Amino acid sequence: MDLTRTGPEAMDPVAADLVLVDLGPGDPRMAADVAPLIRALRPRLSADAFTAFAEEGHAQGLRFTVAYDTATGRALGAATHRVLATSRGRLLFVDDLVTAAGSRGRGVGARLMAELERRGRAEGCTRLELDSGTTNVDAHRFYHARRLTVAAFHFGRELDPDPGGGRSGTDGGSGTDEGSSRDEDPGTDADPATDRGSAGR
């Protein structure tokens, strides 16, 4: 998400009137509304791979929260998140946070973040956490403005396919980045080449 705006977008400071809706596999809005947002954040994720990811992730506790503009019915942003039990305590982890390109700077990302914090508290979580690509400076500004701090380094490496023919994952990698720092930006994946990190933003 970008907190700083220039151009025509800077002329529209009016916050969108939003309703937040949780969707799951089987709902046609997943393909129509959620997939385009997540795929903008993860360009290598095909439509079929998104469907497979959504089904498997949902079974693992991943939730899809979508921000709809009440005036137009358009999906302006989405967050994927899950509650995790860790040795550090119970936490709400944000896998993806993304705002539609034409709707950044209208408070969509801030509204989603506020809802995620509310849900985390309601679920007994002691922390909200997310990953953000190292080059996604806009997202970093957004998160710092919301009092998130850099508490750890996230390390990773690609794994070669199982020569024994084990399960193949979805195409497009995983990544976690909360996008830019406006108010809603596609994030940047862990793969600096194209993705926006985990949360995206």
Steps between C-alpha positions, in 0.01 A plus 500: 500500500621846430467773754627756253306564184562698186304556182121473463472268800629773728191706414263240648541498879151356558515166680299220347188382681584134550345177610731211590396149397665162560496271197601139454551239227187434301382860516503640144634830635830325577576471129331826399622731777776345711708326234572819299616681815727219621632434150595869467708446812634165376535534122624144452188347658273361229122489534507125557783531750301764690203265528723217626674733746170639629356155562810362671565817697141522622521142624810606697316789664573779249221757481422740216361837608389729217425873516206592276401853405139530617418750225628296205527145630861487379765309692759764594733292713559165664690345787585135551578408858508219751541439871816308587604332823875553538762455769493879528126503567181515299521743209301622202717471189415704191599312186377758248373857517418669173296794372377545144733730308236767436387507862825557686515788742129477588533327834434146379824355633462686829147364543616145431789535745267630770270202445791256514612650832144471634477136396838420645398635839168313482688176427727546801807584290781693662653618171420583138783411263573513128792492258582781258748485214824679573459737206136590565571833664147633457360203691759550770386860552141381524587242763724729702219758505284231663762426766622172352869450565774298331551224755679228303661398173300258286729245332403267218625301205345322208468122523574272209212271399481166677669253264263236633202684352370661817224757507561802279397837634305778332689695241604844604673444826390628834641834612364728754507865471262762586544701200569856479437755753217700366183381625474214270762381268576162364784390719825349401577136519787318649624456147654838418460429131125534486310428813421733782575306805252353730256753603532700194319813593 
